[in-house]
Amino acid sequence: MRCGTHARRAACAAALALAATGCAGVGAGGNGGAVLSSSWADPQNPLEPANTNEVQGGKVLDMIFRGLKRYDPKTGKARDFLARSIETRDSRTFTVRLKDGWIFSNGEKVTARSFVDAWNYGASLRNNQKNAYFFGYIDGYDEVHPESGRQRADTLSGLKVVDDHTFTVRLNQKFSGFPDTLGYAAFAPLPRAFFTDHAAWVRKPVGNGPYTIESYTKGAQMYLKRWDRYPGPDKARNDGVTLLVYTDSNTAYTDLLAGNLDLADDIPAAQLKNVESDLGERYLNTPAGILQTLAFPYYDKDWSRPGAEKVRTGLSMAINRRQITDTIFRGTRTPATDWTSPVLGAAGGYKKGLCGRACEYDPGRARELIEEGGGIPGGRLTVTYNADSGSHRQWVDAVCNSINNALGDDRACVGNPVGTFADFRNQLGGHRMTGPFRAGWQMDYPLIQNFLQPLYYTGASSNDGAWSDEEFDRLVDRANAETDPARSVALFQRAEEVVRDHMAAIPLWYQNGNAGYSERLSHVALNPFSVPVYNEIRVG
């Protein structure tokens, strides 16, 4: 999942002008009492599960939906949730059996068809869903979502409803890790109301999670209420959550200290020097499956020319990661030495030091490699980032200063701010970048595959730079087909070495999840995806 901007909002007074409620500290949303408020940003797209692939929309989906699997909020391990069982004999055909008693918040039963219809919708080319790629393993995907031409089928041939509580999935290749992907929101079930009155559903989404959406004012707030009939074991321990839209994370932090906000889940870099003294034990700083990188536009011939990999590697060696993380991020970032995350653990595919010397600060070697590679295209590096976050400008300036110092040229690298995250994403989607751009990846599920395939596989959904390498693709295909987890991980690490050897993207640092909360709250925690576990929070 692409990392979005966090915490946006002008001031608590703005919410007062847009909605007739009190400020967040007294339970915005109109219900008062045990309703907590949390910083947020407007989602990029309507909250369709198969069309949401950024953090802010993902937070809401995690509150209003439950799927076949759920990732443990402490360990990240995938555990059966709506699935009573997911069985296979060959890692290609899977039989899914559902637990009984699950319903959507409109009273409709959750059945096998709720999943099959949702997945067919998400895969369809006509529906233009950003997460369609996640259904690409299922037989018939090439018919419902061809690479070119018109859609040739309406449904995936690999999906079959057996009865109300059973369906089968046949993949177009072996994928032993497939069941563990099914906790991702794109695989959530959908009620019939989604299809019979889609416009009404988009205005007020109906799910099967512990909360329901009661109201949403774009640019101001969304109020989610506890669903008392929720049948799951993870019921909400509060009355609801009001997500308040901020345009500046520093303002969110100020509101938190003033008692106008209960939870800020992205502490701006400028406040890190004060946060522990300001909040004490109400400050959270925990490891998360997030990696920050510099990505490149390979659709630009200057960055895909022979020898450009030396330039990219030289730029990597010109970045003093340790100095930047110590100075700016103060314990919330760790210099990256591979393209995954330490939260995976060694058994899950994290390999400390896989990047080797290419991720170590070496100004002399950096200059040599950049010169050997033909120099920086155009003579100057322009790093594009969205300016509506509290910290991107600081670290981009620091990265450019490091590169400029290493190269002995104070004009070699400059930052290029784009106004909003939405504008930034639109430029990426339109392939309008001419130089490197900031890229953040928050894992969708805790597999090494998720850190590699969506970002670097040819034509993958989040391969914004359009990098392509046949050897990498072959190794990923082999890793997915491997039924032994250890051998699968080893093959993915070989694929990661291809990424390293071409420096397909420059790994910068692993990012912790951090947050601060008010004295009204208790039992506050972040999951391994850096998202607050809202349903566990107590108020008062």
C-alpha positions as CSV (number, residue, x, y, z in Angstrom):
1,M,0.0,0.0,0.0
2,R,1.4,3.4,-1.0
3,C,2.0,5.6,2.0
4,G,-0.2,8.6,2.0
5,T,0.0,11.9,3.8
6,H,-1.1,11.6,7.4
7,A,-2.8,14.2,9.7
8,R,-4.3,17.0,7.7
9,R,-6.5,19.8,9.1
10,A,-6.4,23.6,9.4
11,A,-7.7,23.9,12.9
12,C,-10.4,22.7,15.2
13,A,-12.3,25.8,14.5
14,A,-12.6,24.7,10.8
15,A,-14.5,21.7,11.9
16,L,-16.8,23.8,14.0
17,A,-17.6,25.9,10.9
18,L,-18.3,22.8,8.8
19,A,-20.1,20.6,11.3
20,A,-22.3,21.6,14.2
21,T,-20.4,19.6,16.8
22,G,-17.9,20.4,19.5
23,C,-14.2,20.1,19.1
24,A,-12.6,16.7,19.1
25,G,-11.6,16.6,22.8
26,V,-15.3,16.5,23.8
27,G,-16.3,13.8,21.4
28,A,-16.8,15.2,17.9
29,G,-19.5,13.5,15.9
30,G,-22.3,14.8,18.0
31,N,-22.6,11.8,20.4
32,G,-20.1,13.0,23.0
33,G,-19.2,10.5,25.7
34,A,-17.0,7.6,24.7
35,V,-16.3,8.9,21.1
36,L,-12.6,9.6,20.4
37,S,-11.2,11.9,17.7
38,S,-8.2,11.1,15.5
39,S,-6.2,12.9,12.9
40,W,-6.8,11.9,9.3
41,A,-6.7,12.9,5.6
42,D,-9.4,12.5,2.9
43,P,-9.1,9.3,1.0
44,Q,-7.9,9.5,-2.6
45,N,-10.8,7.6,-3.9
46,P,-14.3,6.4,-2.8
47,L,-14.0,3.7,-0.2
48,E,-14.5,0.7,-2.4
49,P,-12.3,-2.1,-1.0
50,A,-10.8,-2.9,-4.4
51,N,-10.1,0.8,-5.2
52,T,-8.4,1.9,-2.0
53,N,-4.6,1.5,-1.9
54,E,-3.5,4.3,0.3
55,V,-3.2,4.6,4.1
56,Q,-6.0,7.0,4.9
57,G,-8.7,5.1,3.1
58,G,-7.2,1.9,4.4
59,K,-7.8,3.1,8.0
60,V,-11.5,3.4,7.4
61,L,-11.8,0.0,5.5
62,D,-10.1,-1.6,8.5
63,M,-12.9,-0.3,10.8
64,I,-15.9,-1.1,8.6
65,F,-14.8,-4.5,7.0
66,R,-13.7,-7.9,8.1
67,G,-12.4,-10.5,5.7
68,L,-11.5,-14.2,5.4
69,K,-8.2,-13.5,7.3
70,R,-7.3,-10.8,9.8
71,Y,-3.7,-9.8,10.7
72,D,-3.0,-10.0,14.3
73,P,-2.8,-6.4,15.7
74,K,0.3,-7.3,17.7
75,T,2.3,-9.8,15.5
76,G,0.9,-9.2,12.0
77,K,0.4,-12.9,11.6
78,A,-2.5,-13.9,9.3
79,R,-5.3,-15.7,11.2
80,D,-8.6,-17.1,10.0
81,F,-11.4,-14.8,10.7
82,L,-14.6,-15.2,8.5
83,A,-12.9,-18.3,7.1
84,R,-13.6,-21.5,9.0
85,S,-10.9,-23.1,6.8
86,I,-8.9,-22.5,3.6
87,E,-7.6,-25.8,2.3
88,T,-5.5,-26.9,-0.7
89,R,-3.7,-30.0,-1.8
90,D,-1.6,-28.4,-4.6
91,S,-1.2,-24.6,-3.7
92,R,-3.3,-23.8,-6.8
93,T,-6.9,-24.8,-6.0
94,F,-8.3,-23.6,-2.7
95,T,-11.6,-24.5,-0.9
96,V,-12.8,-21.7,1.3
97,R,-15.4,-22.5,4.0
98,L,-17.1,-19.6,5.9
99,K,-18.1,-19.3,9.5
100,D,-21.8,-19.0,10.1
101,G,-23.6,-16.0,11.7
102,W,-21.8,-13.1,9.9
103,I,-24.0,-10.3,8.6
104,F,-23.5,-6.8,7.0
105,S,-24.6,-3.8,9.0
106,N,-27.7,-3.6,6.9
107,G,-28.8,-7.0,8.1
108,E,-27.8,-8.9,4.9
109,K,-26.0,-12.3,5.5
110,V,-22.4,-12.6,4.5
111,T,-22.2,-15.6,2.1
112,A,-19.8,-17.2,-0.3
113,R,-21.4,-15.0,-3.1
114,S,-20.6,-11.9,-1.0
115,F,-16.9,-12.7,-1.7
116,V,-17.2,-14.0,-5.2
117,D,-19.2,-11.1,-6.5
118,A,-16.9,-8.6,-4.8
119,W,-13.8,-10.2,-6.3
120,N,-15.3,-10.3,-9.7
121,Y,-16.2,-6.7,-9.4
122,G,-12.7,-5.8,-8.3
123,A,-11.0,-7.7,-11.1
124,S,-13.2,-6.3,-13.9
125,L,-11.5,-3.9,-16.4
126,R,-14.7,-2.0,-16.8
127,N,-14.7,-1.1,-13.1
128,N,-11.2,0.4,-13.2
129,Q,-10.3,-0.6,-9.6
130,K,-6.8,0.3,-8.5
131,N,-6.4,-3.0,-6.7
132,A,-7.5,-5.2,-9.6
133,Y,-4.0,-6.5,-9.8
134,F,-4.5,-8.5,-6.5
135,F,-6.9,-10.8,-8.4
136,G,-4.4,-11.4,-11.1
137,Y,-3.5,-14.9,-9.8
138,I,-7.1,-16.2,-10.3
139,D,-7.9,-18.1,-13.4
140,G,-9.7,-16.0,-16.0
141,Y,-8.1,-12.7,-15.0
142,D,-6.7,-12.3,-18.5
143,E,-10.3,-12.5,-19.8
144,V,-11.9,-10.0,-17.4
145,H,-8.9,-7.7,-17.3
146,P,-6.8,-8.0,-20.5
147,E,-3.6,-6.1,-20.9
148,S,-5.1,-4.6,-24.1
149,G,-8.4,-4.6,-25.8
150,R,-11.9,-5.1,-24.4
151,Q,-12.9,-7.2,-21.5
152,R,-13.8,-10.7,-22.9
153,A,-15.6,-12.2,-19.8
154,D,-17.7,-10.8,-17.0
155,T,-16.5,-13.1,-14.2
156,L,-13.3,-14.9,-13.2
157,S,-13.4,-18.6,-14.3
158,G,-11.4,-19.5,-11.2
159,L,-14.2,-18.6,-8.8
160,K,-17.0,-21.0,-8.1
161,V,-19.8,-20.8,-5.5
162,V,-20.5,-24.2,-4.0
163,D,-23.1,-23.3,-1.4
164,D,-23.8,-20.3,0.9
165,H,-20.8,-21.1,3.0
166,T,-18.3,-22.6,0.5
167,F,-16.5,-21.4,-2.6
168,T,-13.5,-22.5,-4.5
169,V,-10.6,-20.5,-6.0
170,R,-8.4,-21.8,-8.8
171,L,-5.2,-19.9,-9.5
172,N,-3.4,-19.6,-12.8
173,Q,-0.2,-20.7,-11.1
174,K,0.8,-22.1,-7.8
175,F,1.0,-19.5,-5.0
176,S,1.6,-21.1,-1.6
177,G,1.2,-17.7,0.2
178,F,-2.2,-16.9,-1.3
179,P,-4.2,-17.6,1.8
180,D,-2.1,-15.1,3.8
181,T,-3.0,-12.3,1.3
182,L,-6.7,-12.6,2.0
183,G,-6.7,-10.3,5.0
184,Y,-6.0,-7.4,2.7
185,A,-9.0,-5.1,2.2
186,A,-9.3,-5.7,-1.5
187,F,-10.6,-9.2,-0.7
188,A,-13.3,-7.9,1.6
189,P,-16.9,-9.2,1.0
190,L,-19.6,-6.8,-0.4
191,P,-23.4,-6.8,0.2
192,R,-25.9,-6.9,-2.6
193,A,-26.6,-3.2,-1.9
194,F,-23.2,-2.4,-3.4
195,F,-24.4,-3.7,-6.7
196,T,-28.1,-2.8,-6.7
197,D,-27.6,0.9,-5.7
198,H,-23.9,1.5,-6.1
199,A,-24.2,5.3,-6.0
200,A,-26.0,5.2,-2.6
201,W,-23.4,2.7,-1.3
202,V,-20.5,4.9,-2.2
203,R,-22.2,7.9,-0.4
204,K,-22.5,5.7,2.7
205,P,-20.6,2.5,2.6
206,V,-22.0,-0.6,4.2
207,G,-19.6,-3.2,5.6
208,N,-19.4,-6.0,8.1
209,G,-16.8,-4.6,10.6
210,P,-17.2,-3.2,14.2
211,Y,-18.0,0.3,13.0
212,T,-20.5,1.9,10.6
213,I,-20.0,5.2,8.8
214,E,-22.6,7.7,10.1
215,S,-21.5,10.8,8.3
216,Y,-18.7,12.3,6.1
217,T,-18.0,15.9,5.2
218,K,-15.1,16.0,2.7
219,G,-12.3,18.2,3.9
220,A,-13.7,18.2,7.5
221,Q,-14.5,14.9,9.2
222,M,-15.9,11.4,9.1
223,Y,-17.8,10.0,12.0
224,L,-17.9,6.2,12.6
225,K,-20.2,4.7,15.1
226,R,-19.8,1.5,17.0
227,W,-22.1,-1.2,15.5
228,D,-23.7,-2.9,18.4
229,R,-24.9,-6.0,16.3
230,Y,-21.4,-6.7,15.1
231,P,-21.0,-10.5,15.4
232,G,-17.2,-10.7,15.6
233,P,-15.0,-11.2,18.6
234,D,-13.2,-7.8,18.3
235,K,-16.0,-5.5,19.2
236,A,-15.4,-1.8,19.6
237,R,-14.5,-0.8,23.2
238,N,-15.6,2.8,22.5
239,D,-18.8,4.4,21.2
240,G,-17.2,5.7,18.0
241,V,-14.4,7.5,16.2
242,T,-14.4,10.9,14.6
243,L,-11.7,11.2,11.9
244,L,-10.7,14.9,11.6
245,V,-9.1,16.1,8.4
246,Y,-5.9,18.1,8.9
247,T,-3.8,19.9,6.3
248,D,-0.8,20.2,8.6
249,S,0.5,17.6,11.0
250,N,2.0,20.3,13.2
251,T,-1.5,21.7,13.7
252,A,-2.8,18.3,14.7
253,Y,0.0,18.0,17.3
254,T,-0.9,21.5,18.7
255,D,-4.5,20.4,18.9
256,L,-3.5,17.3,20.7
257,L,-1.6,19.2,23.4
258,A,-4.5,21.7,23.7
259,G,-7.0,19.0,24.4
260,N,-8.8,19.5,21.0
261,L,-7.8,16.1,19.6
262,D,-7.5,12.7,21.2
263,L,-5.2,10.9,18.9
264,A,-2.5,12.0,16.4
265,D,-1.0,9.1,14.5
266,D,1.8,10.9,12.8
267,I,4.0,13.0,15.0
268,P,5.7,15.6,12.7
269,A,9.5,15.6,12.6
270,A,9.7,19.1,14.0
271,Q,8.1,17.9,17.2
272,L,10.1,14.8,17.8
273,K,12.6,16.6,20.0
274,N,9.7,17.6,22.4
275,V,7.3,14.7,22.2
276,E,8.5,12.6,25.0
277,S,8.5,15.5,27.5
278,D,5.2,16.6,26.2
279,L,3.4,13.3,26.3
280,G,5.5,10.9,28.4
281,E,4.0,7.4,28.2
282,R,1.2,8.7,25.9
283,Y,3.8,8.7,23.0
284,L,4.0,5.5,20.9
285,N,7.0,4.7,18.7
286,T,6.8,1.1,17.5
287,P,8.2,-0.9,14.5
288,A,6.1,-1.0,11.4
289,G,6.2,-2.6,8.0
290,I,7.0,0.6,6.2
291,L,9.9,1.4,3.9
292,Q,10.8,4.8,2.4
293,T,12.6,4.9,-0.9
294,L,13.6,7.1,-3.8
295,A,12.0,5.7,-7.0
296,F,12.8,6.6,-10.6
297,P,10.9,7.2,-13.8
298,Y,12.1,4.4,-16.1
299,Y,9.7,5.6,-18.8
300,D,12.2,8.4,-19.2
301,K,15.0,7.2,-21.5
302,D,17.6,9.1,-19.5
303,W,16.9,6.9,-16.5
304,S,16.7,3.6,-18.4
305,R,19.8,4.1,-20.5
306,P,22.7,1.6,-20.2
307,G,24.9,2.6,-17.3
308,A,22.2,4.5,-15.4
309,E,22.3,1.8,-12.7
310,K,25.8,3.2,-11.8
311,V,24.3,6.6,-11.4
312,R,21.5,5.4,-9.1
313,T,24.0,3.3,-7.0
314,G,26.3,6.3,-6.7
315,L,23.4,8.5,-5.6
316,S,22.5,5.9,-3.0
317,M,26.1,6.0,-1.7
318,A,26.0,9.8,-1.5
319,I,23.1,9.7,1.1
320,N,24.2,9.7,4.7
321,R,21.2,7.8,6.1
322,R,22.5,7.6,9.6
323,Q,23.0,11.3,10.0
324,I,19.6,12.1,8.5
325,T,17.7,9.6,10.6
326,D,19.5,10.7,13.8
327,T,19.1,14.4,13.1
328,I,15.6,14.7,11.7
329,F,13.7,11.6,12.8
330,R,15.2,11.0,16.3
331,G,14.6,7.3,16.7
332,T,11.6,6.9,14.5
333,R,13.5,5.8,11.4
334,T,16.4,3.3,10.9
335,P,18.7,3.3,7.9
336,A,17.6,0.7,5.4
337,T,19.9,-2.1,4.3
338,D,17.4,-4.0,2.1
339,W,14.1,-3.5,0.3
340,T,11.8,-5.1,2.9
341,S,11.3,-4.5,6.6
342,P,12.7,-5.9,9.8
343,V,9.1,-6.6,11.0
344,L,9.1,-9.6,8.7
345,G,11.9,-11.3,10.7
346,A,14.6,-13.4,9.1
347,A,12.2,-16.3,8.5
348,G,9.8,-14.0,6.7
349,G,12.4,-12.7,4.3
350,Y,14.1,-9.7,6.0
351,K,17.9,-9.9,5.3
352,K,19.9,-7.3,7.1
353,G,22.7,-5.9,4.9
354,L,21.5,-7.3,1.6
355,C,22.1,-4.0,0.0
356,G,25.7,-4.1,1.0
357,R,28.1,-1.2,0.2
358,A,25.5,0.3,-2.1
359,C,23.6,1.5,0.9
360,E,26.6,2.8,2.8
361,Y,27.7,6.4,2.8
362,D,30.9,6.7,0.6
363,P,31.2,10.1,-1.1
364,G,34.3,9.2,-3.0
365,R,32.9,6.0,-4.5
366,A,29.6,7.9,-5.1
367,R,31.4,10.4,-7.3
368,E,33.2,7.7,-9.3
369,L,30.1,5.7,-10.0
370,I,28.0,8.7,-11.1
371,E,30.8,9.8,-13.5
372,E,31.2,6.2,-14.8
373,G,27.4,6.1,-15.4
374,G,27.5,9.2,-17.6
375,G,26.5,11.7,-14.9
376,I,23.2,12.8,-13.5
377,P,20.7,13.2,-16.4
378,G,20.3,16.9,-17.3
379,G,23.1,17.8,-14.9
380,R,20.7,18.2,-11.9
381,L,18.7,15.8,-9.7
382,T,15.2,17.0,-9.0
383,V,13.4,15.1,-6.2
384,T,9.6,15.4,-6.3
385,Y,7.5,15.0,-3.2
386,N,4.1,16.1,-1.9
387,A,4.3,19.2,0.3
388,D,1.3,18.6,2.5
389,S,3.1,16.5,5.0
390,G,5.0,17.8,8.0
391,S,8.3,16.1,7.3
392,H,8.9,15.4,3.6
393,R,10.5,18.8,2.9
394,Q,12.9,18.3,5.7
395,W,14.2,15.0,4.7
396,V,14.3,15.7,1.0
397,D,16.3,18.8,1.7
398,A,18.6,16.7,3.9
399,V,19.0,14.1,1.2
400,C,19.8,16.7,-1.4
401,N,22.3,18.4,0.9
402,S,24.0,15.1,1.5
403,I,24.2,14.4,-2.3
404,N,25.4,18.0,-2.9
405,N,28.1,17.7,-0.3
406,A,29.3,14.3,-1.6
407,L,29.5,15.6,-5.2
408,G,31.0,19.0,-4.2
409,D,28.2,20.8,-6.0
410,D,25.5,22.7,-4.1
411,R,23.2,22.7,-7.1
412,A,23.4,19.0,-8.0
413,C,20.2,18.1,-6.2
414,V,17.1,20.1,-5.4
415,G,13.6,19.3,-4.0
416,N,10.5,19.7,-6.2
417,P,7.4,20.1,-4.0
418,V,3.9,19.3,-5.3
419,G,1.0,20.9,-3.5
420,T,-1.0,17.9,-2.3
421,F,-0.8,14.1,-2.1
422,A,-3.6,13.8,-4.7
423,D,-1.7,16.0,-7.1
424,F,1.4,14.1,-6.5
425,R,-0.3,10.7,-7.1
426,N,-1.9,12.1,-10.3
427,Q,1.4,13.1,-11.7
428,L,2.8,9.7,-10.9
429,G,-0.2,8.0,-12.5
430,G,0.3,10.2,-15.6
431,H,4.0,9.3,-15.9
432,R,5.0,12.9,-15.7
433,M,8.1,12.6,-13.5
434,T,11.5,13.5,-15.0
435,G,13.6,12.6,-12.0
436,P,13.4,10.6,-8.8
437,F,10.4,10.9,-6.5
438,R,9.7,10.0,-2.9
439,A,8.0,6.6,-2.5
440,G,6.7,5.0,0.7
441,W,5.4,1.5,1.0
442,Q,3.3,0.2,3.9
443,M,2.9,-3.5,3.7
444,D,-0.5,-4.9,2.7
445,Y,0.2,-8.2,4.3
446,P,3.3,-9.5,6.1
447,L,5.0,-11.4,3.2
448,I,8.3,-10.6,1.5
449,Q,6.3,-11.0,-1.8
450,N,4.4,-7.8,-0.9
451,F,7.5,-5.7,-0.7
452,L,8.7,-6.8,-4.1
453,Q,6.1,-7.9,-6.6
454,P,3.7,-4.9,-6.4
455,L,6.5,-2.5,-6.8
456,Y,9.0,-4.0,-9.2
457,Y,7.2,-6.7,-11.2
458,T,6.5,-5.8,-14.8
459,G,3.2,-3.9,-15.1
460,A,2.4,-4.3,-11.3
461,S,-0.2,-2.0,-9.8
462,S,2.3,0.0,-7.7
463,N,5.2,0.0,-10.1
464,D,4.9,3.8,-10.6
465,G,8.3,4.1,-12.2
466,A,7.6,1.3,-14.8
467,W,10.7,-0.7,-14.0
468,S,10.9,-4.0,-15.7
469,D,13.4,-6.9,-15.6
470,E,12.8,-10.4,-17.0
471,E,15.1,-12.2,-14.4
472,F,13.3,-10.5,-11.5
473,D,9.9,-11.5,-12.9
474,R,11.0,-15.2,-13.4
475,L,12.4,-15.4,-9.9
476,V,9.1,-14.0,-8.4
477,D,7.1,-16.5,-10.4
478,R,9.2,-19.3,-9.1
479,A,9.0,-18.1,-5.6
480,N,5.2,-17.8,-5.7
481,A,5.0,-21.4,-7.0
482,E,7.2,-22.8,-4.3
483,T,5.2,-24.7,-1.7
484,D,8.0,-24.8,0.9
485,P,8.0,-21.4,2.7
486,A,11.8,-21.3,3.3
487,R,12.6,-22.1,-0.4
488,S,10.0,-19.5,-1.4
489,V,11.7,-16.8,0.8
490,A,15.1,-17.7,-0.6
491,L,13.9,-17.2,-4.2
492,F,12.3,-13.9,-3.3
493,Q,15.6,-12.8,-1.8
494,R,17.3,-13.7,-5.1
495,A,14.8,-11.5,-6.8
496,E,15.6,-8.8,-4.3
497,E,19.3,-9.1,-5.3
498,V,18.3,-8.2,-8.9
499,V,16.6,-5.1,-7.5
500,R,19.8,-4.3,-5.7
501,D,22.1,-4.9,-8.7
502,H,20.1,-2.5,-10.8
503,M,19.3,-0.2,-7.9
504,A,15.7,-0.1,-9.1
505,A,14.9,2.1,-6.2
506,I,17.1,3.6,-3.5
507,P,16.1,2.3,0.0
508,L,16.3,5.1,2.5
509,W,15.0,4.0,5.9
510,Y,12.6,1.8,7.8
511,Q,9.9,3.8,9.4
512,N,8.3,3.2,12.8
513,G,4.7,3.9,13.5
514,N,4.4,6.8,16.0
515,A,1.4,8.5,17.7
516,G,0.4,10.5,20.7
517,Y,-2.8,10.5,22.5
518,S,-4.8,12.4,25.2
519,E,-5.4,11.6,28.8
520,R,-9.0,10.6,27.9
521,L,-7.7,7.5,26.2
522,S,-6.3,4.2,27.3
523,H,-5.3,0.9,25.7
524,V,-3.9,2.7,22.6
525,A,-1.7,0.8,20.3
526,L,-0.5,0.7,16.7
527,N,-0.5,-2.5,14.7
528,P,2.4,-3.6,12.5
529,F,1.0,-1.6,9.7
530,S,1.3,1.6,11.8
531,V,-2.5,2.0,12.1
532,P,-4.2,2.6,15.4
533,V,-6.1,-0.4,16.7
534,Y,-9.2,1.8,17.1
535,N,-11.6,-0.9,18.3
536,E,-9.4,-1.6,21.4
537,I,-9.2,2.0,22.5
538,R,-11.1,3.0,25.7
539,V,-12.3,6.5,26.4
540,G,-12.6,8.1,29.8
